[in-house]
Amino acid sequence: MIIKMKDPINSSHVHAVLAAISTQKMDAQTVSLPFGDFIIGSAHFECDSRVIKKLPGVEWLIDAPKGPVLAALERNPDGSTVPLGMIDVGGETLAIIAGPCSVEDKRQLMTAARFVAAYGATALRGGAFKPRSSPYSFQGLGLEGLALLQEAGRGTHLPVVTEAMEPKDVETILPYVDCLQVGARSMQNFPLLRAVGQAGKPVLLKRGPASSLSELVLAAEYILLQGNSNVILCERGIRTFENSTRNTLDLNAVPVLKSITHLPVIVDPSHGTGRRDAVIPMARAAVAAGADGLIVEVHPNPDMALSDGDQSLTPAQFRQLVNEVKLVAEAVGRKIDMPSSTPLGVPTAGSQRRTFGWGRVG
């Protein structure tokens, strides 16, 4: 049961509703979101909602929701935005989240961070705990990786995004990052969704490779039910019969999600294609389709990457991506904020290429 309370909220009305719910043998919690105040009731037995519906202060009541309620477009028809660093994801400025698939060592991460910051990223991504298909693949640096991400974020003034794999990891990760990512394999890990919802920081929720869009939005509903409205949805490709790409990037998802939810939507053309040569074209297409941002993998030398090298851009390719996407963004009424200065150690356009121990990166 979901009960929407009238604005402005009246505490005596809330107490009356909670008292009525307790007599109906229900557990209840209050949730305050930017678009309203709600009371969520979990019934263990059949209850008579007619009693509650007539109480003062109740605007509407849905007895047994069959789909998303808090994430539904009707809750905020103008669309929601999620603060992340200097921008609001879902606003006029596109989010460009970039960095390596996994944190390998300090030199690799700092080099990647300096370049993506110089070329237009609005947030730094990097994996400290890596969910890998093979148990023999690189699993990440763990706490050491988190500390390096925090250092890189502070050094470049970029907010940090990293993935949490288990509910118990969330409390450990929180002090180091600005946004928690729920990976595609974890989209329906419901205890994890509740944990990130309670963490109080923005959440980037990736679509599962075999999940429908309605399942993605329902996964977001778990997070909103914890009182966290700062959820960013991410299309990152789905599994189909096609084997020329890692996944099939479903750009239909962007306009469809925009028609059913108020949450911002970004696209991951790196995982969506698995091919470096396809990332930039699909990034352009994603922005043209109405995406609120991109998340891409960038490595100083992709051929030496410990994970996802085939789909990682070089710094020069990332600069090309930002420049090309900027033109598309302007054509569809969006913008990209380009940095006003170049950090020390990063070559400007036309300057000599230099190396940082990872081969040529300019």
N, C-alpha and C positions, 0 to 999 in steps of 0.2 A: 504494500500500500504506500502511495506517495501522496502527501497532502501539501498543497501550496497555500501558504499563509498570505493574507492580504498585506500590502504595504500601506503605511509603515507598520512594522512588526509591533505587536502588543504582547508583552511578556505574560500578562494575565491570561490572554487568549491561548498562548502556547501551553501554559501550565494546565489549562482546562482540557486541551486536546490530549496532552500527555496522560492526564488522569483518566480520561475516557478510554484511551488506548490500553492502559494497564488493566482496566476492568474487562477488556476484550481478550485478555491473555495474549498480548502482543508485546514484543520488544520494540523499542523505538529509539531513534536518535534524531537530533536536529542537525540540519545542514544549511549553512549560509553561503550563498554563492552570489556573484555580482548581479545576477539576473533574478534573484529572489531568495526567500527563506522557505525551507521545506522541512517537513517531518516525515521520516521514513519509518514505516512500521513493518515488522516481520511477523506474520501470523503463524502460530503453531496449530491453531484450530480455526475453523470457520468463524468469522465475526460479522457483526452487523454494521456495515459502514454507514448506514443511514443515520445512525446516532451521531457519528462524528461529523458527517457532512453538514449537519444543521447547526453545529456549534459556531459561536461568534468568532470572526477572524479567519474562518476557512474560506478560501477563494475557490478552490476546486479540489477534487479528490479522485485518484485513479486507484481502483480497488486491487486489480490484478494486472499490472502492466505486462503487455505481450511483446514490447519492444523498448528501445531506449526512450527515456522521458527527459532526463536532465541534459543529455547530449543532443536531443532533437532540435532541429532548426527553429521550431516554434518558440523555444525558450528564449532565443535571442536572434530574431530574424536579420538583424544588421550584421551578425557575425561577431565572434569573440576574437580577442587578441591575447597573445601570451608574451609577457615581458621576458626578454632574453638579452642581457647586456644592454647595449645602446639602442636597440630597436624593439618594436613590438611585432612578433610574428603574427601575420594576418593583417597587418597594416599596409600602408602604401609601400614601404621599403621591404624588398625581398630579403629573406634570411638566407645567408650562404654559410653553411656549416661545413668545414673542411679540415682535413688532417689525415694522418695515417690510419689504416685499419687497426693496427695494434702498436702499442708503445714497445719499441725494441731496445732502445738505450737512449741516454740523454742526448747524444749528438744527433741521432736521427730525428728525435722529436723536436728539439729546439730548432733545427734547420727547417723542418717542415712548418713549424709554427711561425717562424719569422717570415717565410715566404707567403703562406696563406694570408697572414695579417697584412703584408705589404700589398698583396694583389686583390684584396677586397673581401676577405672572409669576415663574417660578423660573429662567428663562434668557432671554437676549436674542438674537433672530435678526435677521439683516440680510445682504443680499447685496452684496459688494464686486466680485465678478466675476459677471456675469449671463449665463447662456445664453439667448439670445432667438431666437425663430423667425425674426424678420426682422433682417437685418444692419443695418437702419437704426434699430432701436429702441435705447433707452438700454442701454448695455453695462456700467454700473457705474463706480465711481471707482477701482477697482484698489487700489493701495497706500494712496492717500489714504483710501479707504473703510475699509481694515483698521485704520489708525491711529485713525480716528474710532470704529470699533466697540470697539477696546481702551479708548479713553478713556471711552466711554459705559458699558461694562461695569464699569470700575473705579469710576466715579462713582455707579453704582447698586448695586454689589456683586452684579451678576448675571454668571454665566458666559456666554460668547459662543459662538454657533453660526453658522458661515458655510460656504458651499459652495466646494469645490475642484473645478475643472473638468478639470485636466490633472495628470498625475503630477509635472511640473516645478513646479507651483504649490504643492505640499504643503509643501515646505521653506520657501517664502516665507511662507505663511500661518501656520505653526505658532506662531511667537512671539506672535501677536496674539490667538489664540482658544483656547477650552477644548474645543471639540468640532468635528470636521470633518464637514460634510454632503456626502454623495454624492447628487446630484440625480437625478431620475427619468430624465432623458435619459442619464445616465452609469451607470445601474445595472449594465450589462454592459460597462463600460469596464474590462477586467480588469487592465491595468497600473495604472490609478488605484486599483482595489480593493487591489492589492498594496501600493501606495505608502501609502495611508491606514492599512493594516494594520500597516505597519512604523513608522508615525509615533508610536505610543505614546500617543495620545489617543483618547477616545471617538469613535465614528463613528455618525452618523445616516444610515442607508441607506434611501433612498426607493424605493418600487416603481415600475418603469417603467410607462408608460401602456398598454402592450400585453403586459405580462409576467405569467406565472402566479405563483402563490404559491410553487410549488416552485422556480421560477427565482429568485425573490427570496431564498429561503433558501440556495440554492446560491451566489448572489452573496455572501451573508454568510459562507459557508464559505471563500471566498477570503481574507477578512479574518482570520478565526480561524486559518487556516493560517499566518499570519504571526506568530502568538503574541499577537494582540490579541483578547481576549474581550469587550471593552466595545463591543458593537454594539447599536444601537437600530434596530429595523425600523419603517418608516413606511408606512402605507397612505395614498395621496394621490389616489385616484381612477384609474379606468381608462377607456380610450376605448371607447365603445359607439355604437350607432346613435342614441342619444338626444341631441338638440341643444338642449334647453331649459336644460341646465347645461353647464358647461365640460367636466366629466368625470362619470362615474358613481361616486360614493363607495361602494366595496365594503366595507360593514361586516361582511359574511360573513367577511372576511379576519381580523378580530380573533379570534373563537373558533377558526377553522381554524388560524391560525398558532399559537395557544396550545396546540393539540393536537399540533403536529408539531415545535415548537422551544422551547427554554428561554429564548430571547432576548426582552427586553421589546418591546412593540408600542405605538406611538403612532399617532395619526390626524391628518391635515391636512384639516380641513373647508373651508379657504380654497381650495386648489387642487382639492379634491374636488368642489366645487360651482361655483366661479367666480362666486358670487352672494352679496353681502353679507347679503341677507335670509335665506339658507339656512344661514349659518355657525353661528349659535347653536343652532338646532334639531338640526343634525347633530353639533355638539359634544356636546350632551346625549346624543344617541343613541349616540355613540361610547363615552362613559364607561359608559353602561348596558350596552353590549355587552362591556365588560371591558377597554377600552383603558387603558394605563398612563400616558397623557398625551395632550396636544394640542400641535400647532404651528399658530399662527394669525398672519395678517398684520394689523398695526395701523398706521395712519398718522394723523398729526395732522389732516390734511384729505385724505381719499381722492380727492376730485374733482380734486385738484392733483397726485396721485401720478404719477411718471414710469413706473411699471409696476404692474400688477395693482390699480389703484384700485377696480375694480368688485367685487373680492372682499375688500378691506381694510376692517376695522372701524375706526370712530372710537374714541377712548379711552373715551367713555361706553358705547359698545356692548361694548367689551372688558370693562369693569367689570360690565356686565349678564351677559355670558357667564360670567365667573368666579362670580358670585353664583348663577346658575342651575345651573351645573355642580356647584357645591359641594353643593347639595341632592341631586343625583343620586348624587354620589360617596358621600355619607353613607349613602344608601339601599342601596348595593352594597358597603358595608364599606371604602370608601376615604376619603381626606380631602384637603383642599387647605389648605396653610399660608398664611393671610392675613398680610400685613405688619403689624407692631405699630406702625409709625409711618409718616407720610406725608412724603416728601421735600419740601424747600423748593420752592415754585413750583407744586405740584400741589394743586388744590382738593380738599377733603374733601367728603363727601356733605352736600348742603344749602348749601354755600358758593356765593358768587357765581362765575359763569363768568368766566374770563379768557382772554385770547388770548396766543399766543406767536409771532405773526407768520404763523400758518398758518390764520387764521380761528378760529371758535369750536370748542373742543375739549372743554369740560366737559360 
